[in-house]
Amino acid sequence: MHITQLSIPDILLIEPKVFGDARGFFFESFNQQQFETQLGAPVHFVQDNHSRSSKGVLRGLHYQVEKPQGKLVRVVQGAVFDVVVDIRKSSPTFGKWLGETLSADNKKQMWIPPGFAHGFVTLSDTAEFLYKTTDYWHPALERCIRWDDPQIGIDWMLTSPPLVSDKDKKGAAFSIAEYYDSASIV
């Protein structure tokens, strides 16, 4: 497994070692010991989620201020442009975003620790997206920042308007969203 620290230092891009031949491929998608060694901290996952989205579906930017979730995300079918926004108020990268293309072909994963809003847009006809989380989903605690907030200025690489849920259309502006007080939450 090869791990790269991205432009927001706490976000990690994980590329597994893939063994392939004429029969197909094999790779270890998660190894608790290696992951914690690379992260330098213990992580306990409690929930796995699986979503399927059509082309142009944009989900996010979601987070939980209370009972925050760390997420290890990957795509097992299709491709998405995956985005995180730092909402840790005391972080030097507060309000910054980054995005990575995750796909079934590149097999990349991204570690998103608590303290970040998260979303993605589907680039392929369909995409199946998996994420392991460090806390349970609590609908009453979930928050959403508008995907198109001009203060953040995310370039979603869109060629047409995205399909967005009614809930996500009502996301808060970044300027009035709830933030984390800590710069480092594990």
C-alpha positions in Angstrom: 0.0 0.0 0.0 1.3 3.4 -1.0 0.0 6.4 1.0 0.4 10.0 -0.1 -0.4 13.0 2.1 -2.4 15.5 0.0 -2.4 19.3 0.0 -4.5 19.3 3.1 -2.0 17.3 5.3 -4.6 15.2 7.2 -6.2 13.9 4.0 -4.5 10.7 2.8 -4.6 9.1 -0.7 -4.2 5.3 -0.4 -3.1 3.3 -3.4 -3.2 -0.5 -2.8 -0.7 -2.9 -4.3 -2.6 -4.7 -7.0 -1.7 -8.2 -8.2 -3.2 -8.8 -11.6 -2.9 -11.3 -14.5 -5.1 -12.7 -17.2 -7.6 -14.1 -14.6 -8.2 -10.7 -13.0 -6.8 -9.0 -10.0 -6.4 -9.2 -6.2 -5.6 -6.5 -3.7 -5.9 -6.0 0.0 -8.4 -3.1 0.4 -7.9 -2.6 4.1 -5.4 -3.7 6.7 -6.0 -2.3 10.2 -2.3 -2.7 11.3 -0.8 -1.0 8.2 -3.5 1.7 8.2 -2.9 2.7 11.8 0.9 2.6 11.4 0.7 5.0 8.4 -1.9 7.2 10.2 0.1 7.2 13.5 -3.1 6.7 15.5 -5.6 4.0 16.3 -8.8 4.0 14.2 -11.9 2.0 14.9 -14.5 1.6 12.1 -18.1 0.9 13.2 -20.1 1.2 10.0 -19.8 0.4 6.3 -21.9 2.3 3.8 -22.5 1.5 0.1 -24.2 4.0 -2.3 -25.0 3.8 -6.0 -25.4 6.9 -8.0 -26.2 7.8 -11.6 -24.1 10.1 -13.8 -24.2 13.7 -12.6 -25.5 12.9 -9.1 -23.8 15.2 -6.6 -24.0 14.2 -2.9 -22.8 16.5 -0.2 -21.2 18.4 1.4 -22.1 16.3 4.5 -20.6 16.1 8.0 -21.6 15.6 11.7 -20.4 18.2 14.2 -21.3 16.1 17.1 -20.2 12.4 16.9 -18.0 13.3 13.9 -17.2 10.6 11.4 -13.8 9.7 9.9 -14.3 8.1 6.5 -12.2 5.7 4.4 -13.8 6.0 0.9 -13.4 4.1 -2.3 -15.3 3.3 -5.6 -15.9 -0.3 -6.6 -17.8 0.5 -9.9 -17.5 3.6 -12.1 -15.8 6.8 -11.1 -16.4 9.9 -8.9 -14.8 13.2 -8.2 -14.5 13.1 -4.4 -14.2 16.4 -2.5 -13.4 17.4 1.1 -13.6 20.8 2.8 -11.7 21.5 6.0 -14.2 22.8 8.6 -11.8 22.8 11.5 -11.9 26.4 12.6 -8.4 26.5 14.1 -6.8 24.6 11.2 -4.3 26.4 8.9 -6.3 25.0 6.0 -9.8 26.0 7.3 -12.1 26.6 4.4 -9.8 24.9 1.8 -11.0 22.1 -0.4 -9.4 19.4 -2.4 -10.7 16.8 -4.8 -9.5 13.5 -6.2 -10.9 11.1 -8.9 -11.6 7.8 -7.3 -12.6 4.9 -9.6 -12.9 1.2 -9.9 -10.0 1.3 -12.3 -7.5 3.3 -10.2 -8.6 1.6 -7.0 -7.5 4.7 -5.0 -9.0 5.3 -1.5 -9.1 8.5 0.5 -8.9 8.8 4.3 -11.0 11.7 5.5 -10.6 12.3 9.2 -13.3 13.9 11.4 -13.4 17.7 10.9 -14.2 17.7 7.1 -17.3 18.1 5.0 -17.4 15.5 2.3 -19.1 15.1 -1.1 -18.8 13.6 -4.5 -20.1 13.8 -8.0 -20.5 10.8 -10.3 -18.5 11.0 -13.4 -19.4 7.6 -15.0 -22.9 6.3 -16.1 -23.2 4.9 -12.6 -20.9 4.5 -9.6 -20.9 2.4 -6.5 -19.2 4.1 -3.6 -18.1 2.4 -0.3 -17.2 4.1 2.9 -16.1 2.9 6.3 -17.0 5.3 9.1 -15.6 5.8 12.6 -18.9 6.7 14.1 -22.5 5.9 13.3 -24.7 8.0 11.1 -26.9 10.2 13.3 -29.5 11.9 11.0 -30.3 14.5 13.6 -26.7 15.5 13.9 -25.9 15.6 10.2 -25.2 19.0 8.6 -24.7 20.0 5.0 -22.8 22.9 3.4 -24.0 24.0 -0.1 -22.0 22.2 -2.8 -21.9 25.4 -4.9 -20.9 27.8 -2.1 -18.9 30.6 -3.8 -16.8 31.2 -0.7 -15.4 27.7 -1.0 -15.3 27.8 -4.9 -15.1 24.0 -5.6 -14.5 23.1 -9.2 -16.6 20.0 -9.5 -15.6 19.5 -13.2 -19.2 19.6 -14.2 -20.3 19.9 -17.9 -24.0 20.2 -17.0 -26.0 21.0 -13.8 -25.8 18.1 -11.3 -28.6 16.1 -9.8 -28.8 17.2 -6.2 -31.2 16.0 -3.4 -33.7 18.5 -1.9 -31.8 18.1 1.4 -28.5 19.1 -0.3 -30.1 22.0 -2.1 -30.9 23.4 1.3 -27.4 23.2 2.6 -26.0 26.1 4.6 -23.7 28.7 3.2 -20.2 28.2 4.4 -20.2 31.5 6.2 -22.9 30.4 8.6 -22.2 26.6 8.8 -21.3 25.0 12.0 -17.6 24.3 12.3 -15.3 22.2 14.5 -13.4 23.9 17.2 -10.4 21.6 17.1 -7.8 21.5 14.4 -7.1 17.8 15.0 -9.9 15.2 15.6 -9.1 11.5 15.3 
